[in-house]
Amino acid sequence: MTTTQTPRPFIPSPAPPEAHIYHLSLHSSGHVLALFTGSRADRAVAAHAADLAARTGHRVIAAAVVRSTGFSINALLHHVRSRRIQAETHAILTPVMPAIARAGPVQVTALVVPARSNPYRDLPADRIERLAERTGTEVAVSPVPLTGYTSPITRHLQRTAPDPLTTPDAQRRGRRGTRQDDSAPPRRS
């Protein structure tokens, strides 16, 4: 009796996890913010963050992304929420701490995102930028893309662009944008 092997369908392996690197300011002299969501891409984020911190000589700030519905007025519920965030942060960061710790000193924090967001798909850039300002970080390493992210060069250009209403040419024009004739009497309002 002979057995024949039936061909098995080819199941591709999932894509290797990657880390997204975002520059949060125009300076290059700050700490490295590593965002961890508890996904399989966290090890890639830890490796990139440790490499960046070792090259620059700055510390890594490890932030565990935790979902929550918000604050509570009740003191007991507020305490329970705080303990839950602390426990989730510990559970997310424990597997990756050895990889980060070899780069030098590590600061641990939690980034609370709204419950409606999915940290396995994308992260809100405004919350990450606020955390980066608070902690003095210049580079963020994330396992997922940041929604609403604009590069620091674009933000700088938007802030320094001249206001079209305050340029000398616009001041010579009237309210409606038409050029006033110098011989015409001034308008009364």
BELTA-V772192 format. One record per run of one state. SS is the DSSP state (H for helix, E for strand, L for the rest). FROM is the first residue (numbers start at 1). LEN is the number of residues. If there is no record, write none. Layout:
# BELTA-V772192
ss & from & len
SS & FROM & LEN
SS & FROM & LEN
This chain:
# BELTA-V772192
ss & from & len
L & 1 & 19
E & 20 & 4
L & 24 & 7
E & 31 & 6
L & 37 & 5
H & 42 & 15
L & 57 & 3
E & 60 & 9
L & 69 & 6
H & 75 & 20
L & 95 & 2
H & 97 & 5
L & 102 & 4
E & 106 & 9
L & 115 & 7
E & 122 & 3
H & 125 & 11
L & 136 & 1
E & 137 & 6
L & 143 & 2
E & 145 & 3
L & 148 & 4
H & 152 & 9
L & 161 & 7
H & 168 & 5
E & 173 & 1
L & 174 & 5
E & 179 & 1
L & 180 & 10
